[in-house]
């Protein structure tokens, strides 16, 4: 169930995702991690749903890598 991270219902805590950190938005460099919290409340966002990873980094989801334990 890989997705592109722009639809909130596709992004859930525990998923492995690639995010773009605020400081990397110009370069598009991605960071991989596990979703801890969803920070975007709207159902979708054109730049990706904003999340906090388990290590505390915050960014917008670019790709969903795996659906975790499912």
C-alpha positions in Angstrom: 0.0 0.0 0.0 2.7 2.5 -0.9 1.4 6.0 -1.6 2.8 9.5 -2.2 2.0 11.0 1.3 -0.3 13.7 0.1 -3.5 12.1 1.5 -3.8 12.1 5.3 -5.7 8.9 5.5 -2.8 7.1 3.9 -0.3 8.2 6.5 -0.5 6.5 9.9 1.8 6.2 12.9 4.2 3.3 12.5 4.6 3.7 8.8 8.1 3.9 7.3 8.2 7.1 5.1 10.6 9.4 3.3 10.1 13.1 4.4 11.6 16.4 3.3 12.8 18.4 6.3 12.1 22.2 6.3 15.8 23.0 5.7 15.9 20.5 2.8 12.9 21.8 0.9 15.1 23.7 -1.6 17.2 20.6 -2.4 14.5 18.0 -2.1 16.7 15.8 0.0 14.7 13.1 1.8 15.0 11.6 5.3 13.7 8.1 6.1 12.0 7.3 9.3 9.0 5.9 11.2 5.9 8.2 11.7 5.2 9.0 15.3 2.6 11.9 15.0 0.6 13.5 12.2 0.8 17.2 12.3 -1.4 18.1 9.3 -5.1 18.2 10.1 -6.5 18.7 6.6 -7.5 15.6 4.6 -4.8 16.3 2.0 -1.9 18.7 1.3 -0.3 19.4 -2.0 3.2 19.3 -0.5 2.7 16.2 1.6 1.3 15.5 5.1 3.5 17.0 7.8 4.6 14.4 10.4 6.9 14.0 13.3 9.2 10.9 13.1 10.0 8.8 16.1 13.4 10.5 16.3 11.7 13.9 16.6 12.4 15.2 13.1 9.5 17.0 11.4 8.9 17.2 7.7 6.4 16.5 4.9 5.9 13.0 3.6 7.1 12.4 0.0 6.8 8.6 -0.2 5.3 5.9 1.9 7.9 3.0 2.0 6.1 0.3 4.0 3.0 -0.1 5.9 4.8 -1.2 9.1 3.5 -4.3 10.8 0.6 -4.8 8.4 
